[in-house]
Amino acid sequence: MKNILATQSLRGRMGAVNWTAVALGLSMVGSALWGVWATDKLLALDKREVVTVQLSRIMGDFIEAEARAGRPPEETKMRVQAYLQAVEASVEHLGREGRTVLVAEAVVAGSTPDLTEAVRADVARRVGAIPDVRR
């Protein structure tokens, strides 16, 4: 009997494998790995801080200051574009720090921290030459 097993081809030995059991085992391993990954992602979401930013106030103050400045339209357009890019970069930075940013005007109720002034300061740092337009 021992000689027969030693001389049997690989194909002959693989025919004895229960392929349904192998597929079921691989499925179970895959499901377990997916469960670990999904749990990790859900726990990471639980750790994110939710904050608000009053974007309309930031932009409104800037647009109002630009309107009073009396600059040529081309220069005003360039400054507004630079300011918009700086605001977007600042809000994206908050997201990369693990915060979920909500527009304050869209929040009905709650006690989320308001980072409007932090965003305003970051935007001012990013654009540099644009003056502080706080009311």
MILOLO-61054 format. One record per residue: residue number from 0; residue in one letter; y, z, x of N, C-alpha, C, CB in turn. Coordinates in pm, 1 decimal. Atoms other than C-alpha are relative to their C-alpha. Glycine has a CB too. Example, Ala and Ser with C-alpha at 12.3 -4.5 7.8 and 13.67 -1.06 7.14 Angstrom:
2
{0,'a',{-119.0,0.0,89.0},{-450.0,780.0,1230.0},{120.0,0.0,90.0},{2.7,124.6,-99.2}}
{1,'s',{-119.0,-6.0,-82.0},{-106.0,714.0,1367.0},{109.0,73.0,-77.0},{46.2,-141.5,41.4}}
END
This chain:
135
{0,'m',{-118.5,0.0,81.9},{0.0,0.0,0.0},{125.2,0.0,86.5},{-0.4,119.5,-93.3}}
{1,'k',{-115.0,-8.3,-87.6},{231.8,81.1,287.9},{33.1,-137.2,58.4},{-25.3,101.2,111.7}}
{2,'n',{-22.4,133.4,-54.5},{186.7,-268.2,438.1},{64.5,-92.9,-101.0},{-130.2,-59.3,47.5}}
{3,'i',{-55.9,87.3,103.4},{274.7,-431.8,109.9},{149.5,22.9,-12.4},{-69.3,24.2,-135.5}}
{4,'l',{-142.6,-29.9,12.0},{611.9,-253.9,85.7},{77.0,-48.7,122.4},{21.4,150.4,-19.2}}
{5,'a',{-67.0,40.9,-122.6},{697.9,-334.3,446.5},{18.1,-150.4,5.0},{-77.9,47.1,121.3}}
{6,'t',{-9.7,144.6,-6.6},{634.4,-703.8,399.2},{67.7,-61.4,-121.9},{-136.1,-58.5,16.0}}
{7,'q',{-64.7,52.4,119.5},{796.6,-735.7,58.5},{141.0,-46.8,36.0},{4.0,107.3,-112.9}}
{8,'s',{-134.1,51.6,-27.6},{1113.4,-940.7,63.3},{106.0,87.4,-67.6},{12.5,-146.5,-48.0}}
{9,'l',{-112.8,-74.6,57.6},{1453.8,-793.2,-15.3},{15.5,-34.0,-147.7},{131.4,-31.1,76.2}}
{10,'r',{-12.9,43.6,138.9},{1464.1,-995.2,-335.9},{-103.9,69.4,-87.8},{-15.1,-153.0,-10.2}}
{11,'g',{105.5,-67.6,74.7},{1136.2,-841.8,-447.0},{31.6,146.8,-21.2},{-132.7,-14.1,71.6}}
{12,'r',{-35.0,-142.0,13.3},{1259.4,-489.1,-379.4},{119.3,19.0,-92.8},{30.7,60.8,137.4}}
{13,'m',{-118.8,-11.3,85.6},{1594.3,-550.5,-558.5},{-34.4,-23.0,-146.3},{107.3,-99.7,44.2}}
{14,'g',{39.9,23.4,137.8},{1409.7,-665.1,-868.6},{-36.6,128.5,-70.1},{-115.6,-95.9,-5.4}}
{15,'a',{37.9,-127.7,58.7},{1301.3,-305.6,-921.7},{120.6,86.2,-35.4},{-89.9,75.2,94.5}}
{16,'v',{-121.3,-77.4,27.4},{1664.6,-184.1,-944.9},{39.8,-20.8,-145.7},{116.4,-41.5,95.9}}
{17,'n',{-46.7,6.8,138.0},{1787.6,-105.6,-1294.3},{149.8,-32.3,3.2},{-28.4,134.9,-77.3}}
{18,'w',{-139.4,45.0,-10.0},{2112.2,-306.5,-1304.5},{89.0,63.6,-106.5},{6.8,-151.6,-11.7}}
{19,'t',{-78.8,-68.5,102.9},{2224.4,-139.5,-1627.4},{44.2,136.6,51.5},{-81.6,15.3,-131.4}}
{20,'a',{-33.3,-131.2,-54.6},{2211.8,199.0,-1453.6},{105.3,-12.5,110.1},{-126.2,69.2,54.4}}
{21,'v',{-98.9,22.5,-106.1},{2407.5,60.5,-1155.4},{137.0,-27.7,-61.4},{-43.0,-117.9,91.5}}
{22,'a',{-126.6,32.4,66.3},{2675.3,-87.3,-1383.8},{59.3,123.5,-66.2},{-20.3,-111.0,-104.1}}
{23,'l',{-46.7,-122.3,64.1},{2698.7,237.7,-1579.0},{53.9,99.0,103.6},{-113.4,64.3,-80.8}}
{24,'g',{-45.8,-88.9,-107.1},{2729.0,439.2,-1255.7},{134.4,-43.8,57.1},{-103.6,5.5,111.3}}
{25,'l',{-128.3,51.1,-50.4},{3006.8,213.6,-1122.7},{111.8,19.7,-101.6},{-12.0,-148.5,35.4}}
{26,'s',{-98.3,-21.8,105.4},{3185.7,237.0,-1455.9},{44.8,145.9,-3.8},{-57.6,-41.2,-135.7}}
{27,'m',{-34.0,-143.0,0.8},{3171.0,616.7,-1444.3},{87.0,37.1,120.1},{-128.0,85.3,-0.1}}
{28,'v',{-80.7,-27.0,-119.3},{3306.5,626.7,-1089.5},{140.4,-56.8,-17.9},{-66.8,-60.1,126.3}}
{29,'g',{-130.0,61.2,24.0},{3586.3,385.4,-1183.6},{82.3,79.0,-100.7},{-17.6,-142.3,-48.5}}
{30,'s',{-70.9,-80.3,100.8},{3675.0,592.1,-1490.6},{50.4,130.8,58.8},{-91.3,28.7,-119.6}}
{31,'a',{-42.7,-125.5,-62.9},{3688.5,910.5,-1285.6},{119.4,-23.4,91.9},{-116.2,63.2,79.2}}
{32,'l',{-113.2,31.3,-89.1},{3917.5,749.0,-1026.1},{125.9,-30.1,-80.3},{-34.1,-119.7,90.9}}
{33,'w',{-115.6,30.2,84.7},{4144.6,613.3,-1299.3},{55.3,128.6,-60.5},{-38.3,-100.1,-111.6}}
{34,'g',{-44.7,-127.7,56.6},{4158.1,961.0,-1458.4},{79.1,82.2,99.3},{-118.4,80.0,-48.5}}
{35,'v',{-72.7,-72.7,-104.6},{4266.0,1118.3,-1130.3},{137.2,-63.2,21.8},{-80.8,1.1,132.5}}
{36,'w',{-127.4,70.4,-21.3},{4534.9,852.1,-1080.1},{95.2,24.6,-116.7},{-24.0,-151.8,17.8}}
{37,'a',{-85.2,-17.4,118.4},{4667.3,881.8,-1438.9},{52.0,143.1,-8.5},{-77.5,-35.7,-128.4}}
{38,'t',{-42.9,-140.2,2.1},{4680.2,1261.9,-1419.1},{109.4,24.2,103.3},{-119.5,93.8,26.3}}
{39,'d',{-102.1,-14.5,-103.7},{4875.6,1243.6,-1094.1},{133.5,-58.3,-45.9},{-45.7,-68.3,129.6}}
{40,'k',{-123.6,63.3,47.5},{5128.8,1004.8,-1250.3},{65.9,81.8,-111.0},{-28.9,-141.9,-50.1}}
{41,'l',{-55.7,-81.1,108.6},{5171.3,1223.0,-1560.9},{61.2,128.8,53.4},{-108.2,32.5,-103.3}}
{42,'l',{-56.3,-121.4,-59.2},{5225.6,1534.9,-1351.9},{128.5,-30.0,76.2},{-101.8,65.8,93.2}}
{43,'a',{-122.6,39.0,-70.9},{5483.8,1350.5,-1141.4},{114.4,-20.1,-99.6},{-23.0,-129.6,82.6}}
{44,'l',{-103.9,17.1,101.9},{5674.1,1257.3,-1459.8},{50.6,134.5,-50.6},{-53.3,-82.9,-117.0}}
{45,'d',{-38.5,-132.6,47.4},{5674.6,1622.0,-1565.4},{100.0,65.7,94.3},{-123.2,88.4,-15.3}}
{46,'k',{-87.7,-59.7,-100.3},{5857.9,1711.5,-1243.0},{138.4,-64.5,4.3},{-64.3,-10.0,135.9}}
{47,'r',{-129.0,69.4,-5.0},{6144.1,1462.6,-1299.8},{105.4,77.7,-78.3},{-13.1,-143.5,-55.7}}
{48,'e',{-113.0,-65.0,65.3},{6481.7,1613.7,-1386.7},{73.8,-103.3,-84.7},{95.6,65.1,104.6}}
{49,'v',{-75.5,88.3,88.8},{6662.1,1458.1,-1682.4},{146.8,39.5,8.8},{-52.4,8.1,-148.0}}
{50,'v',{-143.9,-24.0,-12.6},{7039.5,1422.7,-1632.6},{75.4,-103.4,-82.6},{45.0,-5.1,149.0}}
{51,'t',{-85.2,95.6,71.1},{7326.2,1252.9,-1814.0},{117.8,-39.1,88.0},{50.0,59.4,-134.2}}
{52,'v',{-120.2,50.1,-67.9},{7615.6,1045.4,-1684.3},{84.9,-70.4,-104.9},{-36.2,-97.5,119.9}}
{53,'q',{-92.3,61.3,95.5},{7921.0,944.0,-1886.3},{55.2,-129.3,60.0},{116.0,98.0,-36.8}}
{54,'l',{-37.8,127.4,-61.1},{7933.6,583.3,-1770.9},{123.2,-61.0,-65.5},{-115.5,-97.6,-8.0}}
{55,'s',{-116.6,59.4,66.0},{8187.2,475.2,-2033.4},{128.5,67.6,46.9},{-13.0,11.0,-153.1}}
{56,'r',{-119.4,-69.8,-48.9},{8430.8,742.7,-1911.9},{33.3,-43.9,141.9},{-20.5,152.4,-4.9}}
{57,'i',{-23.6,43.4,-137.8},{8384.2,645.3,-1547.0},{61.3,-140.1,1.3},{-132.0,2.1,81.4}}
{58,'m',{-49.4,138.0,1.9},{8431.8,276.2,-1621.7},{135.2,-9.8,-70.0},{-101.3,-91.9,-69.1}}
{59,'g',{-127.3,3.0,72.2},{8711.9,336.6,-1873.1},{115.9,46.7,86.1},{-8.6,85.8,-124.3}}
{60,'d',{-104.9,-49.9,-89.7},{8912.7,542.1,-1623.2},{35.1,-103.4,106.1},{-44.3,130.9,67.0}}
{61,'f',{-25.5,99.9,-103.7},{8870.7,274.7,-1358.3},{73.8,-121.5,-57.1},{-132.3,-44.2,64.8}}
{62,'i',{-64.7,117.6,61.4},{8963.6,-14.4,-1589.7},{144.8,31.2,-37.2},{-78.1,-45.8,-125.9}}
{63,'e',{-136.8,-41.0,35.6},{9268.8,177.0,-1713.3},{89.7,3.1,123.4},{-0.9,138.6,-68.1}}
{64,'a',{-77.7,-5.3,-124.4},{9385.6,239.8,-1356.3},{25.4,-140.3,53.9},{-72.8,85.0,105.8}}
{65,'e',{-18.1,137.8,-46.3},{9330.4,-126.3,-1267.4},{103.2,-73.2,-85.3},{-133.8,-75.6,-2.8}}
{66,'a',{-96.8,65.2,88.7},{9531.6,-238.4,-1570.6},{142.7,44.1,34.3},{-31.9,32.3,-148.0}}
{67,'r',{-133.2,-49.9,-36.4},{9823.8,-18.1,-1463.0},{44.2,-47.6,136.7},{1.8,150.9,-3.5}}
{68,'a',{-32.4,36.4,-137.8},{9807.4,-141.1,-1103.6},{75.2,-132.3,9.2},{-126.5,-7.8,82.4}}
{69,'g',{-72.0,126.8,0.0},{9936.5,-489.6,-1189.4},{-41.6,-95.1,111.4},{145.6,26.2,10.6}}
{70,'r',{49.3,90.4,-103.8},{9722.0,-674.0,-936.7},{-26.6,-137.9,-59.4},{-128.5,56.4,65.4}}
{71,'p',{36.7,133.6,48.3},{9649.5,-1046.7,-958.6},{-140.2,2.7,-60.3},{7.3,-103.8,114.9}}
{72,'p',{130.5,-0.9,67.7},{9351.6,-1130.1,-1184.9},{-119.1,-17.4,94.7},{-3.3,-109.0,-103.4}}
{73,'e',{111.3,22.5,-92.2},{9135.3,-1253.7,-895.5},{-35.2,128.4,75.3},{34.7,-112.2,99.5}}
{74,'e',{23.5,-124.9,-72.7},{9180.3,-929.4,-701.5},{-58.4,105.9,-92.6},{130.5,51.1,63.5}}
{75,'t',{51.9,-95.8,97.4},{9121.5,-720.7,-1013.9},{-146.8,-28.0,-29.3},{82.0,-4.9,-130.1}}
{76,'k',{139.0,37.4,27.3},{8801.7,-912.9,-1085.5},{-90.4,43.0,114.5},{-12.0,-151.7,-22.8}}
{77,'m',{80.3,-38.5,-116.6},{8674.3,-853.3,-731.0},{-17.4,151.7,6.3},{65.5,-51.2,129.9}}
{78,'r',{6.5,-146.6,-3.4},{8756.6,-481.1,-751.1},{-92.4,53.3,-109.6},{140.9,60.5,-15.8}}
{79,'v',{86.0,-42.9,110.3},{8584.2,-444.8,-1088.6},{-146.9,-27.6,34.8},{39.6,-72.5,-132.2}}
{80,'q',{137.5,31.8,-40.1},{8272.5,-620.8,-955.1},{-50.3,98.1,105.8},{-8.3,-144.1,53.4}}
{81,'a',{39.6,-95.7,-104.2},{8268.5,-395.7,-648.3},{-25.6,137.4,-60.5},{108.5,9.5,109.2}}
{82,'y',{15.7,-130.0,64.1},{8310.8,-88.8,-868.4},{-129.0,4.6,-81.6},{121.0,30.7,-89.6}}
{83,'l',{123.7,6.5,78.8},{8029.5,-197.9,-1102.4},{-122.9,9.0,90.7},{-4.5,-130.5,-82.6}}
{84,'q',{111.9,-5.2,-93.9},{7796.5,-252.9,-806.9},{-17.3,140.9,57.4},{21.0,-101.2,113.7}}
{85,'a',{6.3,-135.8,-53.4},{7884.7,90.5,-669.0},{-55.5,97.3,-104.4},{139.4,45.7,46.4}}
{86,'v',{52.7,-85.6,107.1},{7818.1,257.5,-1006.2},{-150.1,-21.1,-14.5},{71.6,-29.1,-134.3}}
{87,'e',{142.5,31.5,13.1},{7483.0,79.3,-1034.0},{-79.1,59.4,117.0},{-21.2,-153.1,-6.9}}
{88,'a',{68.9,-54.1,-117.4},{7386.7,179.4,-679.0},{-8.9,152.4,-6.4},{72.0,-43.0,128.6}}
{89,'s',{-1.0,-145.1,9.3},{7483.7,540.4,-742.2},{-102.8,49.6,-101.4},{139.2,49.6,-37.5}}
{90,'v',{96.9,-39.4,102.8},{7276.0,563.9,-1061.2},{-143.0,-28.3,48.6},{28.0,-75.2,-133.4}}
{91,'e',{132.5,30.5,-55.9},{6980.3,394.0,-888.0},{-40.4,106.0,102.6},{-0.7,-140.6,65.2}}
{92,'h',{27.9,-103.6,-99.6},{7008.6,651.1,-608.1},{-49.1,128.3,-68.0},{126.2,29.1,84.6}}
{93,'l',{45.4,-117.4,74.3},{6975.3,932.1,-863.2},{-145.0,-17.8,-44.5},{90.8,25.4,-122.2}}
{94,'g',{137.1,27.8,41.7},{6658.7,766.1,-992.5},{-98.5,12.5,114.7},{-9.1,-138.1,-59.7}}
{95,'r',{88.1,-10.9,-116.2},{6511.6,742.6,-644.2},{-17.6,145.3,44.7},{54.9,-83.4,115.3}}
{96,'e',{9.5,-142.3,-33.2},{6579.9,1115.5,-601.4},{-90.3,75.0,-98.2},{139.3,63.3,1.3}}
{97,'g',{90.4,-64.4,94.0},{6342.2,1185.5,-890.1},{66.2,44.3,-128.2},{-63.4,116.5,64.2}}
{98,'r',{-69.4,-35.8,123.5},{6590.2,1206.6,-1175.2},{-9.8,-114.6,-99.9},{148.2,34.9,28.2}}
{99,'t',{-8.5,98.4,107.3},{6581.5,1029.7,-1509.2},{142.0,6.7,-52.9},{-106.5,26.6,-114.1}}
{100,'v',{-141.3,2.4,36.3},{6938.9,922.7,-1588.7},{14.4,-56.2,-140.7},{82.3,-83.8,101.5}}
{101,'l',{-30.9,43.1,135.5},{7049.0,900.6,-1952.3},{150.1,-20.1,-11.3},{-50.7,102.8,-104.8}}
{102,'v',{-142.4,20.8,25.2},{7381.4,760.0,-2063.4},{42.3,109.2,-97.9},{30.1,-146.0,-57.1}}
{103,'a',{-38.7,-117.8,78.1},{7561.9,1066.2,-2201.9},{36.3,-35.8,-143.1},{116.8,70.5,65.9}}
{104,'e',{-41.3,39.4,134.1},{7697.1,875.5,-2500.7},{-120.2,-23.6,-91.5},{85.9,-125.7,6.7}}
{105,'a',{120.3,25.8,79.3},{7339.4,805.5,-2614.8},{-80.2,126.5,-26.5},{-87.6,-101.6,69.9}}
{106,'v',{72.9,-124.9,16.9},{7224.9,1167.9,-2599.0},{58.5,74.0,-118.9},{6.1,87.2,128.7}}
{107,'v',{-46.6,-66.1,122.4},{7246.4,1336.6,-2939.6},{18.1,149.3,22.8},{-98.5,-24.0,-115.3}}
{108,'a',{-8.3,-144.1,-22.2},{7174.5,1693.8,-2837.6},{-84.3,34.5,121.4},{-47.2,80.1,-125.7}}
{109,'g',{79.9,-44.5,-112.8},{7036.0,1888.1,-2550.5},{85.3,67.3,104.5},{-74.5,-115.8,61.0}}
{110,'s',{-71.3,-71.4,-105.3},{7126.2,2082.9,-2245.5},{-32.9,-61.2,135.1},{-35.4,150.0,-1.6}}
{111,'t',{27.4,66.3,-127.2},{7076.2,1824.6,-1973.8},{122.8,9.1,89.7},{-40.5,-147.8,-22.2}}
{112,'p',{-113.1,-6.1,-92.4},{7291.1,1854.8,-1662.5},{78.1,-131.7,-1.1},{-48.9,31.7,142.6}}
{113,'d',{-86.7,118.7,-2.8},{7587.4,1615.4,-1656.0},{42.9,-23.5,144.3},{125.5,17.6,-94.2}}
{114,'l',{-33.0,33.1,-138.7},{7625.3,1444.5,-1317.2},{111.4,-104.1,9.2},{-123.8,-50.6,72.3}}
{115,'t',{-107.6,99.6,1.5},{7929.7,1233.7,-1411.1},{89.8,12.7,123.3},{84.1,14.6,-127.5}}
{116,'e',{-90.7,-18.9,-113.7},{8152.3,1386.3,-1143.1},{-70.0,-30.8,132.7},{54.4,144.0,1.5}}
{117,'a',{73.8,32.8,-122.3},{7881.2,1352.2,-878.1},{-10.6,-151.1,16.4},{-140.8,63.6,-2.3}}
{118,'v',{6.1,146.3,-5.6},{7840.0,983.9,-966.2},{138.0,-55.8,34.4},{-50.6,-58.6,-135.2}}
{119,'r',{-137.1,45.9,-29.0},{8219.9,937.3,-964.7},{31.7,17.1,148.4},{103.4,78.0,-86.0}}
{120,'a',{-26.0,-24.6,-142.7},{8241.7,1092.5,-616.3},{-81.7,-94.4,87.1},{-32.1,146.2,36.6}}
{121,'d',{85.1,91.5,-76.8},{7949.4,882.6,-490.2},{54.1,-142.5,-7.1},{-145.1,4.3,-52.0}}
{122,'v',{-57.2,134.8,15.3},{8106.7,565.3,-629.4},{125.9,-12.2,85.0},{32.2,-30.5,-149.6}}
{123,'a',{-122.7,3.3,-80.8},{8440.7,652.3,-466.4},{-34.7,-11.4,148.5},{85.8,126.9,-25.4}}
{124,'r',{42.0,9.4,-139.4},{8259.5,701.3,-136.4},{-50.2,-140.1,32.8},{-108.7,103.3,30.0}}
{125,'r',{56.6,132.7,-23.7},{8079.3,368.2,-174.6},{106.9,-108.6,8.1},{-98.7,-34.0,-109.4}}
{126,'v',{-101.9,105.2,-0.8},{8391.6,163.0,-249.3},{116.4,33.2,91.0},{50.8,-24.3,-139.9}}
{127,'g',{-98.4,-39.7,-99.7},{8624.8,362.2,-27.2},{143.7,-22.2,-37.7},{-26.0,-70.6,122.8}}
{128,'a',{-142.5,32.3,17.9},{8954.6,183.8,-88.9},{46.2,16.9,-143.6},{27.2,-141.9,44.8}}
{129,'i',{-42.7,-13.9,139.8},{8954.4,223.9,-465.7},{39.5,144.1,-24.5},{-112.4,-43.9,-98.8}}
{130,'p',{-50.5,-137.7,15.8},{9166.6,528.5,-555.5},{-74.2,75.5,-110.2},{150.1,-1.8,-31.2}}
{131,'d',{57.7,-86.7,102.1},{9048.6,824.5,-764.8},{72.3,-26.7,-131.4},{10.5,151.1,40.7}}
{132,'v',{-61.5,36.3,127.9},{9110.0,730.2,-1129.7},{-31.4,102.3,-106.6},{-46.8,-137.5,-44.9}}
{133,'r',{27.0,-105.9,97.0},{9030.0,1063.3,-1291.9},{124.3,27.0,-82.2},{-47.2,128.8,70.5}}
{134,'r',{-114.6,-32.9,87.9},{9247.6,1152.6,-1591.1},{47.4,138.5,26.8},{-36.7,-14.0,-147.8}}
END
